[in-house]
Amino acid sequence: MIHQPDYWQVIKIQTPDEGPIFKVFATWVGGYTQGDAWKLNSGITEVRFNEPPYIEFVGYSGSSYIVTNDEACYRTTAWTGSVLANIINKSECEVEILPFNTKWSKILKNK
C-alpha cells in the first residue's frame, strides 16, 4: 500500500535488544467534515529518493510512505503532535524525533 501524508516526521526508537528502529509518523490534515489522521509505519527497511522532491520510506509490512522532502512538511498538526508526544512519553524505550537535516540514506547503515 502506498501512503502520501501531508506532513511527516521520522522517529528513532532505541530498543535494548535489536538496536535502533526508525519509523515514519505520518499526518494527514483533515477538513471541515473530517479530522486529522495519523499513522505510524511498521519500521523503515529502505529509503528511496524519487523524482525530486520526494522520498519513499519502505516499511517492514511492504507499505511505502512517499513524502515531500521539504522542511515545511516535516511536522505534525497540533492534534497529531499531541498523539506523537503521548507515544514518546509512554514508551518504555528511548524515542526521539530526528531532525529534518538527517541524512536519510544513512539511517539504516548506522544501526
N, C-alpha and C positions, 0 to 999 in steps of 0.2 A: 504494500500500500504506500502511496506517495502522499506526504503531508506538506503543505506550504503555509506555514504560520505567518501571521503579520509581524510578530515580534519573537525573539528567541534569546536564550542565554545557554551557555554550557556550564554544567556543574561538575565538579570533581568530587567523587566520594572515595575517601581513603578507607579501604576495608583492611582488617587485620590479617586476613588470610590470602586474599587474591591481589593485593596491591590496589592501585587506583582504578576506578571505573569512571568513565566520562559519559555524561548523559545530556541530551538536549531537553531543556524546559521550553516548550513551545506555547505561545499565546495567540489566540485569535480574538480580535476585537469584535464585540457584539454591537448591536444596534438598538433601535427603539423597542423592538419586539423580542429580542434575544440577547441574553447577557454574554459577557466574555466567556471564553472557554480556554482550557489548558490541557496539555498532555506532557507526560514525562516519558521519553523514549526508553527502550529496553537496554540501552547502552551502546555507545558508538563502537563499531568494529572497523569502519573505513571512512575516510574523508576524501571526497572528490571535489575538484574545482571545475565547475561547469562554466559555460559561457558567462563571462562577467556580467553582472556582479553576483553570481550565485555560488553557494557552497552546498554540497549534498553530504549529509551525515547518514550513513547506513547503519542500521541497528542490528542487534542480535536476532530480532524477530524477522528481519528481512525488509522491514519498512524503511523508507527513506524520508528524511526531512530536508527539503530544499529551502534554503533561507537566503535572504538578501544580505550580501556582505557589505553592510552599511551600518555605521555606528549608531545611527538614529533608530535602527530596528533592533539593536542589541539591548533589549529592555523588556519590561513587563508593563501591564496596566496596574493601577492601584490594587485592584482585587486580586489579580493573579500574582502580583508581587507579595501580597499577604499570604497567599497559599504557599508560595515558594519559601517564604520566611518561616512559616509553620513547619514545612517539611524539614528545613535545615535545623530548626530549634528542637524538633522531636527526634531527630536522627540519633542513633546510638554510635554512628561513625562520624568522623570529621568530614564536613561537607563545606565546600567553598564555591562561590561563583567565580569563574575565570574571567579575567579582564578581556575586553574586546580585542586588544592588540596581541593576544595569544597566537602563536604560530600553530594554526590548526593542523597543518600537515605533520607536525612533530609530536602531538599529544600522545599518540598511541605508541610511538617509538620510545618514549621516555617512561614507560610503565615500569 
